[in-house]
Amino acid sequence: MNILLALIPLSFVLLLLAVWAFFWAVNHAQFDDLESPALSPLVDDRPSRPRAPESPPST
């Protein structure tokens, strides 16, 4: 029964911390664009160009 005296206040502190973190994330625009980060691995970093033919070594 004594453990409840520790766990109940601890759970309220964790709840307040989670609510604070959520509102911090909303205020710092963390949830503004939810689609672009999911598509970024699919985008090539640079366009692929055909390689120039290598010249033979000069002697």
N, C-alpha and C positions, 0 to 999 in steps of 0.2 A: 504494500500500500504506500510505503514511503517513496517508492520510485515514481509514482504519479506526481508527487510534489516537484520532481525534477523534470519529468518528461512533458508535462502540460506547459509550463513556461517555455521550455526549449522548443516545443512545437509552435508556439505563438511567435517566438523570435524568428524561427525559420520561415514561417508564413509571412511575416512582415518583410523579411529579407527578400523573399521571392516576389512579393508585390512591388517592393522598391526596385528590384532589378527589371521587372517588366515595364514599369513606368519610365525608368531610365532608358531602356531600349527604345521605347516608343518616342520619347523626346529627342533621342539622338538619331532618328531616322533609320533604325535598323530594320523596320518592317515596311519601308516604302516600296521597294522593288523586290518582289518575291520570285519573279520568273527569270530575270536575266542571270543570276548566279547559277541557276540550274542549267542554263543553255551555254554558259561560257566554256565548258569542256568540249563542246561540239564545234566551236569556232576555231578555224585555223589561225595561228598567230601571224603568219605571213603568207602571202600568196605563193604558190609553188610555180616556179618558172623552169623551163627546160634548161638543162645545163649546157654551157657552151662546149663544143668539142675541144678536147685537149690537143694542143699542138705537140708534134713529136719533139723530143729533146734535141737541141741544137748541139752540133759537135764542133 
